[in-house]
Amino acid sequence: MVSQNAVSEDDIILNELLSDKDIPGESPFKAYIEAVVYDKDGNVIQHLRQPMRSLTEYFLGLIAVAVVMTYPGPTSTSALPLISNIFGFSSQASAGSSYLNWSWSIQLGSGTQSFSPTLNSLAAPIANGTGAGELEYGSFSVSNTASSIITGVTVFNPTATTVTVSEIGLSASVTLANVSTYNFLLSYDTFSTPVSIPGYALATFQIILSFSG
């Protein structure tokens, strides 16, 4: 989230919820973004870890799929308003169709923008490629523990030009009824210190969602 000059009471409360300090009697939801940069010899030259604050309304919709289910009942083909309103899906699906199929990815960018719950793209996405200013994206990974979901991607800078990463987002691609595909941004944050990836260097990026009592 882009820093503001004035800090509101809501910001202070949110910082407490996403800090390393648990609040007595609460079950905090913690989220982090993390970046580690390695030079061409494999040495760590930058390590950054900070709270991830900026979940979008599409993340709420994703949670709603599991919490309130996609349909009002097991034999209905009508999506709940919460799902159709947030994602813009049709409220009807043909009987027997596979309604939702999700895939996740991490997006990196070189720009900044103010956060809004309705953001659906980075300010300046960094392309997957071999040219100057581009990065080669490796396979996206998702793992979990009893209390965490860990998403990650490794990128390689294939040229001598340094690439600076200033924004990161967790995105989802949703295929509806095995036909229509929609893309959504589930989170958006800017790094407190931009991540510089020198020529021919590797970097790993993680978005970690943690639940603890």
DRENNU-531186 format. One record per residue (C-alpha): x, y, z. Coordinates in nm, 4 decimals. Layout:
<nodes>
         x         y         z
         X         Y         Z
...
</nodes>
This chain:
<nodes>
         x         y         z
    0.0000    0.0000    0.0000
    0.1335    0.3437   -0.0898
    0.2256    0.5412    0.2218
    0.0060    0.8344    0.3172
    0.1155    1.1563    0.4878
   -0.1537    1.1291    0.7541
   -0.1959    0.8126    0.9596
   -0.5557    0.7351    1.0498
   -0.6825    0.5434    1.3506
   -0.7864    0.2642    1.1143
   -0.4264    0.2432    0.9857
   -0.2954    0.2112    1.3416
   -0.5418   -0.0685    1.4190
   -0.4559   -0.2528    1.0968
   -0.0840   -0.2219    1.1652
   -0.1408   -0.3833    1.5039
   -0.3380   -0.6695    1.3515
   -0.0680   -0.7421    1.0966
    0.2294   -0.6937    1.3277
    0.4358   -0.9628    1.4936
    0.2749   -0.8807    1.8287
   -0.0361   -1.0852    1.9029
   -0.3331   -0.9134    2.0645
   -0.4469   -1.0993    2.3810
   -0.7778   -1.2747    2.3292
   -0.7696   -1.2324    1.9516
   -0.6943   -1.4781    1.6701
   -0.4932   -1.2583    1.4333
   -0.4729   -1.3036    1.0595
   -0.1212   -1.2153    0.9494
    0.0004   -1.1621    0.5966
    0.3517   -1.0868    0.4730
    0.5401   -1.0161    0.1541
    0.9016   -1.1228    0.1353
    1.1800   -1.0784   -0.1198
    1.5314   -1.2257   -0.1286
    1.7807   -1.1251   -0.3987
    2.0866   -1.3369   -0.4870
    2.3779   -1.2198   -0.6980
    2.5081   -1.4310   -0.9854
    2.7321   -1.6179   -0.7405
    2.4406   -1.7146   -0.5152
    2.5119   -1.4664   -0.2332
    2.2175   -1.2925   -0.0633
    2.2450   -0.9199   -0.1363
    1.8980   -0.8019   -0.0265
    1.6330   -0.9421    0.2056
    1.3055   -0.7637    0.2742
    1.0037   -0.8802    0.4758
    0.7075   -0.6591    0.5628
    0.3354   -0.6880    0.6473
    0.1062   -0.7317    0.3495
   -0.1890   -0.5017    0.4096
   -0.3847   -0.4501    0.0926
   -0.6307   -0.7307    0.0224
   -0.8846   -0.6467   -0.2479
   -1.2559   -0.7191   -0.2627
   -1.1755   -1.0073   -0.4977
   -0.9942   -1.1797   -0.2114
   -1.3148   -1.1410   -0.0107
   -1.5004   -1.3066   -0.2960
   -1.2503   -1.5936   -0.3006
   -1.3010   -1.6517    0.0709
   -1.6765   -1.6291    0.0229
   -1.6687   -1.9185   -0.2247
   -1.5452   -2.1470    0.0523
   -1.7397   -1.9889    0.3399
   -2.0861   -1.9432    0.1919
   -2.0486   -2.1798   -0.1062
   -2.0974   -2.0886   -0.4708
   -2.4688   -2.1706   -0.4893
   -2.7618   -2.1341   -0.2496
   -2.8148   -2.5107   -0.2592
   -2.6609   -2.8300   -0.4018
   -2.9112   -2.8530   -0.6891
   -2.9204   -2.4826   -0.7804
   -2.7442   -2.3276   -1.0786
   -2.7713   -1.9720   -0.9403
   -2.4674   -1.8019   -0.7895
   -2.5073   -1.6032   -0.4694
   -2.5193   -1.2228   -0.5223
   -2.1941   -1.1825   -0.3252
   -2.0142   -1.3919   -0.5870
   -2.1757   -1.2533   -0.9017
   -2.1613   -0.8901   -0.7839
   -1.7924   -0.8901   -0.6874
   -1.6547   -1.0920   -0.9770
   -1.9022   -0.9882   -1.2443
   -1.9845   -1.3506   -1.3263
   -2.3161   -1.4539   -1.4722
   -2.5573   -1.5474   -1.1937
   -2.6547   -1.8626   -1.3847
   -2.4547   -2.1672   -1.4913
   -2.5691   -2.4689   -1.6882
   -2.6546   -2.7758   -1.4818
   -2.3674   -3.0183   -1.4360
   -2.0988   -2.7687   -1.5400
   -1.7765   -2.7177   -1.3462
   -1.8472   -2.3664   -1.2209
   -1.5151   -2.2400   -1.0826
   -1.1556   -2.3449   -1.1507
   -0.8852   -2.1311   -0.9817
   -0.5158   -2.0813   -1.0500
   -0.2899   -1.8369   -0.8641
    0.0230   -1.6395   -0.9513
    0.2422   -1.3591   -0.8170
    0.2748   -1.0449   -1.0279
    0.5686   -0.8048   -0.9994
    0.5786   -0.4462   -1.1170
    0.7995   -0.1379   -1.1392
    0.5374    0.1274   -1.0640
    0.3312    0.2522   -0.7682
   -0.0304    0.3500   -0.7207
   -0.2726    0.4245   -0.4397
   -0.4546    0.1214   -0.3055
   -0.8236    0.0655   -0.3672
   -1.0261   -0.2491   -0.2870
   -1.1296   -0.2570   -0.6543
   -0.7757   -0.2535   -0.8016
   -0.7401   -0.5211   -1.0659
   -0.3898   -0.4620   -1.2032
   -0.0435   -0.3416   -1.1072
    0.0627    0.0076   -1.2107
    0.3482   -0.1189   -1.4315
    0.3655   -0.4997   -1.4583
    0.7092   -0.6442   -1.5386
    0.6820   -0.8698   -1.8397
    0.7967   -1.2299   -1.8512
    1.0715   -1.2204   -2.1106
    1.4400   -1.1956   -2.1934
    1.4697   -0.8270   -2.2851
    1.6037   -0.5352   -2.0826
    1.3643   -0.4505   -1.8013
    1.1984   -0.7926   -1.8182
    1.2265   -1.0955   -1.5905
    1.2094   -1.4663   -1.6567
    0.9433   -1.6024   -1.4211
    0.9867   -1.9544   -1.2871
    0.7094   -2.1848   -1.1759
    0.4652   -2.0471   -0.9219
    0.4488   -2.2509   -0.6025
    0.1828   -2.2913   -0.3351
    0.2466   -2.4795   -0.0122
    0.0829   -2.4914    0.3259
    0.1349   -2.5768    0.6888
   -0.1286   -2.6287    0.9557
   -0.1649   -2.2514    0.9924
   -0.0164   -2.0892    0.6796
   -0.0496   -2.0671    0.3030
    0.2802   -1.9821    0.1324
    0.2892   -1.8685   -0.2293
    0.6139   -1.8020   -0.4115
    0.7911   -1.7416   -0.7396
    1.1572   -1.7236   -0.8467
    1.2603   -1.4778   -1.1169
    1.5818   -1.4356   -1.3156
    1.7175   -1.1158   -1.4696
    1.8514   -1.2313   -1.8086
    2.0288   -0.9067   -1.9042
    2.2950   -0.6771   -1.7592
    2.0334   -0.4085   -1.6853
    1.9164   -0.3886   -1.3227
    1.5436   -0.4451   -1.2786
    1.3720   -0.2674   -0.9888
    1.0611   -0.4215   -0.8356
    0.8473   -0.1757   -0.6396
    0.5044   -0.3458   -0.6349
    0.3706   -0.6969   -0.5882
    0.0317   -0.8601   -0.6119
   -0.1307   -1.1991   -0.5698
   -0.3482   -1.2678   -0.8702
   -0.5992   -1.5340   -0.9646
   -0.7191   -1.6669   -1.2953
   -1.0703   -1.8112   -1.2813
   -1.2195   -2.0330   -1.5480
   -1.5991   -2.0342   -1.5386
   -1.7804   -2.3469   -1.6550
   -1.4618   -2.4524   -1.8406
   -1.5255   -2.1791   -2.0978
   -1.4806   -1.8171   -1.9852
   -1.1617   -1.7038   -1.8079
   -1.1377   -1.3999   -1.5786
   -0.8301   -1.2483   -1.4129
   -0.8365   -1.0791   -1.0730
   -0.5916   -0.9100   -0.8376
   -0.6338   -1.0463   -0.4843
   -0.3770   -0.8221   -0.3136
   -0.1654   -0.5187   -0.3952
    0.1320   -0.3795   -0.2016
    0.4341   -0.1627   -0.2638
    0.7713   -0.2427   -0.1075
    0.8936   -0.0064    0.1633
    1.2323   -0.0279   -0.0106
    1.2342   -0.1146   -0.3835
    1.3894   -0.4508   -0.4636
    1.6816   -0.4205   -0.7073
    1.7704   -0.7281   -0.9125
    2.1128   -0.6832   -1.0785
    2.2033   -0.8305   -1.4139
    2.2072   -1.2115   -1.4246
    2.0795   -1.2341   -1.0659
    1.7985   -1.4370   -0.9108
    1.5275   -1.3262   -0.6701
    1.2545   -1.5069   -0.4819
    0.9248   -1.3470   -0.3828
    0.6721   -1.4848   -0.1382
    0.3276   -1.3853   -0.0172
    0.2488   -1.5605    0.3102
   -0.0950   -1.5834    0.4710
   -0.0777   -1.6985    0.8325
   -0.3490   -1.7828    1.0843
   -0.2563   -1.8216    1.4495
   -0.4396   -1.8103    1.7817
</nodes>
